[in-house]
């Protein structure tokens, strides 16, 4: 009797990470009928209170993907740690939840063995969960693969970090941010100021030091990127002579369908936004959006508003301030602004980003450079001006501007709370370059759009990499 094959996914309890993990699970099930079931362990964190509802919505039409809910922690890490050092907070969540994870995985494995018809082939771990390779995978004799929701250059940085730490033993120094590091896998030396902001924070740095060497313990590393977008970096990993797990470029993994339904107010916003876009000329609108955590203060809002008036182009602007509560976004705008830009601009709070980037009226994207957003912009062929806010977004901005030549530098070393005010003049220059700066970058972005779409087709680079991963997984786990 041929046994059914099950995989267990373990994402961190963050909406963005859960979304990509679920989309990858769908990709695998649709790709190869030898993958029959994927169980996703659903961890919880007070920092993402709606993640469970979101996940349930995303898998509703996919019965082969099961959510296994874990109990809430009695003693989660303090929330102030999340605000100081989110990387450390996530690592602590995983460590505190490890006994629950091990018990759940053990139960799933035991149930499959008792059934006699199902075989758990392995674990697919969010990279923040790579301590589970030893604590769960090895102890239960399961192959463990890391799923990296960032790009290949982030993996290069993580591979470089243990050697640097062994040599210097300390976090990076923010005051020497122009110091250049030669990191294998990067085309150019990279100034330290473009590295993730957590590397300059003692608590977060300790989390990076904990995570980075464990990549080498995995059976393989799945990267949400495309060989044609990062050929130099994937070539570096392919040519490694040292013992390191195989690296599979399996992207772009995007949530373009089955997206969680917005609430009634967001649904009304979506209708209003798309109706307005329908009235605009092709490639005439610049879209400004800084992600779910990318808020700006009132002084920065005024600089952006002034810049949009000076440039005079059409715009769609998603405004989030730091309150965390739903408010009328126009309340923070300079007096009279909406009257002065009447007919040219639309301001909103939440925006349906995928539908906006897909729309023919949108010709540029002022973005926080989160990797999900970056892949969406490339998928739809929309050029980006870089305004990173947190996490590894400065690294993504450096990759897009300096390494790949695909984006306009607005201020690619900006970090929320540390970067200071981005001036009207900086914004004007970048938006004009983005919308009026000729066809050079637009052509390159269109080439990457075509490459990304071909990569996931039959015979494409990501399709072939996915097939190699599945073949290795099933061969390694065969009875």
C-alpha positions in Angstrom: 0.0 0.0 0.0 1.3 3.5 -1.0 1.3 5.7 2.1 0.0 9.3 2.0 2.6 11.9 2.7 2.1 14.7 5.3 4.3 17.7 6.1 4.2 19.8 9.2 4.7 23.6 8.9 5.7 25.7 11.9 5.4 29.4 11.2 5.9 32.2 13.8 2.7 33.8 15.0 2.9 36.8 12.7 0.3 37.5 10.1 2.8 38.2 7.3 4.8 35.0 8.0 1.6 32.9 8.3 0.3 34.2 5.0 3.5 33.2 3.1 3.7 29.8 4.8 0.1 29.0 3.9 0.6 30.1 0.3 3.7 27.8 0.1 1.6 25.0 1.5 -0.9 25.5 -1.2 1.9 25.6 -3.8 3.3 22.2 -2.7 -0.1 20.5 -2.6 -1.0 21.8 -6.1 2.4 21.0 -7.4 2.8 17.3 -6.5 0.0 14.9 -5.7 2.4 12.9 -3.6 2.0 15.6 -0.9 -1.4 14.7 0.5 -1.7 16.8 3.7 0.0 19.7 5.3 -0.6 20.5 8.9 0.2 24.0 10.1 0.9 24.4 13.8 -0.8 27.6 14.9 1.2 29.4 17.6 -0.2 32.5 19.4 1.2 35.8 20.4 -0.5 38.9 21.8 1.3 40.9 19.1 -0.8 39.3 16.4 -4.2 38.8 18.0 -6.0 38.3 14.7 -3.6 35.9 13.1 -5.7 32.8 13.9 -8.8 34.2 12.2 -6.7 35.3 9.3 -5.2 31.8 8.8 -8.6 30.1 9.0 -9.9 32.3 6.2 -6.8 31.6 4.0 -7.2 27.8 4.3 -11.0 27.6 4.2 -11.1 26.3 0.6 -8.2 23.9 1.0 -9.2 20.8 3.0 -5.8 19.2 2.6 -4.3 22.0 4.7 -5.1 21.6 8.4 -4.6 24.1 11.2 -3.5 22.5 14.5 -4.1 25.1 17.2 -1.7 25.2 20.1 -2.7 26.5 23.6 -2.0 30.1 24.6 1.1 30.6 26.7 0.6 31.2 30.3 3.7 33.4 30.5 4.4 35.1 27.2 7.5 37.4 27.0 6.8 41.0 28.2 5.3 43.2 25.4 7.9 45.9 26.0 10.5 43.4 24.7 8.6 43.2 21.4 8.9 47.0 21.1 12.5 47.1 22.0 13.8 44.0 20.2 11.1 42.1 18.2 13.6 39.4 17.1 14.4 38.5 20.7 10.6 38.5 21.5 9.9 36.0 18.7 12.8 33.8 19.7 11.5 33.7 23.2 8.0 32.9 22.1 9.4 29.9 20.2 11.5 28.7 23.1 8.6 29.0 25.5 6.3 27.1 23.1 8.8 24.4 22.3 7.3 21.8 24.7 3.8 22.3 23.3 5.2 22.1 19.7 7.1 18.9 20.5 4.0 17.3 22.1 1.8 18.3 19.1 4.3 17.0 16.5 4.8 13.8 18.4 1.0 13.3 18.5 0.7 13.8 14.8 3.5 11.4 14.1 2.1 8.8 16.4 -1.4 9.1 14.8 0.1 8.7 11.4 2.0 5.6 12.4 -1.1 4.0 14.0 -3.1 4.7 10.8 -0.5 2.8 8.8 -1.5 4.8 5.7 0.1 8.2 6.4 3.8 9.1 6.8 5.0 12.4 8.2 7.9 13.2 5.8 9.4 16.2 7.7 9.1 19.7 9.2 9.1 23.0 7.3 10.2 25.6 9.9 10.1 29.4 9.8 13.6 30.6 10.1 12.9 32.0 13.5 12.0 28.5 14.6 15.3 26.8 13.6 16.0 25.9 17.2 13.3 23.2 16.6 15.7 21.4 14.3 17.5 20.0 17.3 14.8 20.2 19.9 12.0 18.6 17.9 13.1 17.4 14.4 16.2 15.5 15.5 14.6 14.0 18.6 11.6 12.7 16.6 13.8 11.6 13.7 12.2 14.0 11.2 14.0 15.9 8.5 13.9 19.7 9.1 13.8 22.3 6.3 14.0 26.0 6.9 11.6 28.2 5.0 13.1 31.7 4.6 10.5 34.4 4.0 13.2 36.9 3.2 15.6 37.0 0.2 18.8 35.2 -0.6 21.0 38.1 0.4 19.5 37.9 3.9 20.6 34.3 4.0 24.1 35.4 2.9 24.1 37.8 5.8 23.0 35.2 8.3 25.7 32.8 7.0 28.3 35.6 7.4 27.2 36.6 10.9 28.6 33.7 13.0 32.1 34.3 11.7 31.9 38.0 12.4 30.6 37.3 15.9 33.4 34.8 16.6 35.9 37.4 15.6 34.4 40.5 17.2 31.9 39.2 19.7 29.7 42.3 19.8 26.7 44.0 18.1 27.3 46.4 15.2 28.0 50.1 16.0 25.4 52.4 14.7 27.7 55.4 14.8 30.0 53.8 12.3 27.3 53.0 9.9 29.3 53.9 6.8 31.8 51.1 7.5 31.7 48.7 4.6 31.5 44.9 5.0 32.4 42.4 2.4 29.8 39.7 2.7 30.0 36.7 0.4 26.8 36.6 -1.8 26.7 40.4 -2.2 28.0 42.0 -5.4 29.1 45.1 -3.6 30.5 45.9 -0.2 27.6 46.8 2.1 27.7 49.7 4.6 26.6 48.5 8.0 23.8 51.0 8.2 21.9 49.0 5.6 21.9 45.8 7.7 18.9 44.9 9.9 18.3 47.4 12.7 18.3 44.5 15.2 22.0 44.0 14.7 22.6 47.3 16.5 20.5 46.3 19.6 22.0 44.1 22.2 18.9 42.0 22.9 18.0 41.6 19.2 21.7 40.9 18.3 21.7 38.0 20.8 18.7 36.5 18.9 20.5 36.8 15.6 23.6 35.1 17.1 21.3 32.3 18.4 19.6 31.9 15.0 22.3 32.4 12.4 24.5 29.3 12.9 21.5 26.9 13.0 20.8 27.4 9.3 23.6 25.0 8.8 21.7 22.3 10.7 18.8 22.1 8.3 18.3 19.5 5.6 17.7 22.3 3.1 16.8 26.0 3.0 13.8 27.1 0.9 14.0 30.8 -0.1 11.1 33.0 -1.2 13.0 34.5 -4.1 13.8 33.8 -7.7 17.1 32.7 -9.2 16.8 35.2 -12.1 16.2 38.1 -9.6 19.2 37.1 -7.5 21.5 35.1 -9.8 24.8 36.2 -8.1 23.6 35.2 -4.6 22.1 31.9 -5.6 25.2 31.2 -7.7 27.3 31.7 -4.6 25.3 29.1 -2.6 25.3 26.7 -5.5 29.1 26.9 -5.8 29.8 26.6 -2.0 32.5 23.9 -1.4 31.9 23.8 2.3 29.3 21.7 4.0 26.1 23.7 3.9 22.5 22.7 3.2 21.2 23.0 -0.4 19.4 26.3 -1.1 16.2 26.1 -3.1 14.9 29.3 -4.8 11.1 28.6 -4.7 9.6 32.1 -5.0 7.8 34.2 -5.6 5.3 32.9 -3.1 2.5 35.5 -3.1 -1.1 35.7 -1.7 -3.0 36.8 -4.8 -6.2 34.7 -4.2 -8.2 33.5 -1.2 -7.2 36.6 0.7 -8.8 37.2 4.0 -12.0 39.2 3.6 -11.9 42.7 4.9 -14.4 43.9 7.4 -17.3 46.0 6.2 -15.5 49.3 6.5 -12.4 48.0 4.6 -14.7 46.5 1.9 -16.2 49.9 1.4 -12.7 51.5 1.2 -11.7 48.9 -1.4 -14.6 49.7 -3.6 -13.9 53.4 -3.3 -10.2 53.0 -4.1 -10.7 50.7 -7.1 -13.4 52.9 -8.5 -11.2 56.0 -8.2 -8.3 54.1 -9.9 -10.5 53.2 -12.8 -10.9 56.9 -13.6 -7.1 57.6 -13.8 -4.8 57.3 -16.8 -2.5 54.3 -17.2 0.7 54.5 -15.1 -0.2 57.9 -13.8 -0.7 57.2 -10.0 2.0 56.9 -7.4 1.0 54.6 -4.5 2.4 55.4 -1.1 2.1 52.6 1.6 4.4 51.6 4.4 2.9 48.2 5.5 0.9 47.2 8.5 3.6 48.4 11.0 5.0 51.3 9.0 3.5 54.3 10.7 4.6 57.9 10.4 4.1 60.9 12.7 2.3 64.1 12.0 5.5 66.1 11.1 6.3 63.4 8.5 2.8 63.4 7.1 3.2 67.2 6.5 6.4 66.7 4.6 4.8 64.0 2.4 1.8 66.1 1.8 3.9 69.1 0.8 6.0 67.0 -1.6 2.9 65.6 -3.3 1.6 69.1 -3.8 5.0 70.2 -5.3 5.2 67.2 -7.7 1.6 67.5 -8.7 1.2 63.9 -9.9 -1.8 61.7 -9.1 -1.4 59.7 -5.9 -3.0 57.1 -3.7 -1.7 57.5 -0.1 -2.3 54.9 2.6 -1.7 56.7 5.9 -1.0 54.9 9.2 -0.1 56.8 12.3 1.1 55.3 15.6 -2.2 55.2 17.4 -3.2 51.7 16.3 -6.8 52.7 16.2 -9.0 53.2 13.2 -9.3 56.9 12.5 -10.0 59.2 9.6 -6.6 59.5 7.9 -7.5 62.9 6.6 -7.5 64.2 10.2 -3.7 64.3 10.3 -3.3 66.2 6.9 -2.3 69.8 6.7 -5.3 72.2 6.6 -6.7 72.7 3.1 -4.5 69.9 1.6 -7.4 67.9 0.2 -8.9 70.9 -1.5 -5.6 71.8 -3.1 -5.1 68.3 -4.5 -8.8 67.8 -5.5 -9.1 65.5 -8.4 -5.5 64.3 -8.2 -5.2 62.3 -5.0 -7.0 59.9 -2.8 -6.1 59.3 0.9 -7.1 56.2 2.8 -6.1 54.2 5.9 -6.1 50.6 4.9 -5.5 49.8 1.2 -6.0 46.6 -0.8 -2.3 46.5 -1.8 -2.4 43.6 -4.3 -5.4 45.0 -6.2 -3.8 48.4 -6.2 -0.4 47.2 -7.6 -2.2 45.1 -10.2 -4.1 48.1 -11.5 -3.0 49.6 -14.8 -3.3 53.1 -13.4 -0.5 52.6 -10.9 2.9 53.6 -12.2 5.1 53.7 -9.0 5.2 52.5 -5.4 6.8 54.4 -2.5 7.3 51.4 -0.3 8.7 50.2 3.1 10.5 47.4 1.2 9.0 44.5 3.1 10.0 41.4 1.1 6.3 40.4 0.5 5.6 43.9 -0.8 8.8 43.9 -2.9 7.8 40.6 -4.6 4.3 41.9 -5.2 5.7 45.1 -6.9 8.0 43.0 -9.1 5.2 40.5 -10.0 3.1 43.4 -11.3 6.0 45.3 -12.8 5.6 48.4 -10.6 8.9 50.4 -9.9 9.7 51.2 -6.3 11.1 54.1 -4.4 12.6 52.8 -1.2 11.6 54.0 2.3 12.4 51.2 4.7 11.0 51.3 8.2 12.1 48.3 10.3 13.4 44.7 10.4 15.5 43.8 7.4 13.9 46.4 5.1 17.1 48.5 4.8 18.8 45.4 3.5 16.0 44.9 0.9 16.3 48.5 -0.1 20.1 48.2 -0.6 19.5 45.1 -2.6 16.9 46.7 -4.9 18.9 50.0 -5.4 22.6 49.1 -5.3 22.7 45.3 -6.1 19.9 45.0 -8.7 19.3 48.5 -10.0 15.6 48.0 -9.8 14.5 50.9 -7.5 14.9 54.6 -6.8 16.7 55.5 -3.5 14.4 57.7 -1.5 16.2 57.1 1.8 17.2 53.5 1.9 19.0 53.7 5.3 15.9 55.2 7.0 14.8 53.4 10.2 11.6 54.3 12.0 12.3 56.2 15.2 16.0 56.7 14.3 16.1 58.0 10.7 14.9 61.5 11.4 12.6 63.5 9.2 12.5 62.7 5.5 12.3 66.1 3.9 9.9 67.3 1.3 12.9 67.8 -1.1 14.0 64.2 -0.7 10.5 62.9 -1.4 10.0 65.3 -4.4 13.3 64.1 -6.0 12.4 60.4 -5.5 8.8 60.6 -6.7 9.8 62.6 -9.8 12.6 60.1 -10.6 10.1 57.2 -10.1 7.3 58.7 -12.2 9.1 60.8 -14.7 12.7 59.5 -14.8 12.5 57.7 -18.1 12.0 54.0 -19.0 15.3 52.6 -17.7 14.1 51.2 -14.4 10.6 50.5 -15.7 12.1 48.2 -18.4 14.3 46.4 -15.8 11.3 45.9 -13.5 9.3 44.6 -16.4 12.1 42.1 -17.2 12.0 40.9 -13.6 8.2 40.6 -13.7 8.5 38.4 -16.7 11.3 36.3 -15.1 9.3 35.8 -11.9 6.2 34.6 -13.8 8.3 32.3 -15.9 10.1 30.9 -12.8 6.9 29.4 -11.4 5.7 27.9 -14.7 6.4 24.3 -15.7 10.1 24.0 -16.4 10.9 27.4 -14.7 13.7 27.8 -12.2 11.5 27.9 -9.1 9.3 25.1 -10.4 12.4 22.9 -10.9 13.8 23.8 -7.5 10.5 22.9 -5.8 10.5 19.6 -7.6 14.1 18.9 -6.4 13.0 19.7 -2.8 10.0 17.3 -3.0 12.1 14.5 -4.5 14.7 14.9 -1.8 12.1 15.1 0.9 10.3 12.0 -0.2 13.4 10.0 -0.9 14.9 10.9 2.5 11.7 10.1 4.4 10.8 6.8 2.6 10.4 3.8 4.7 
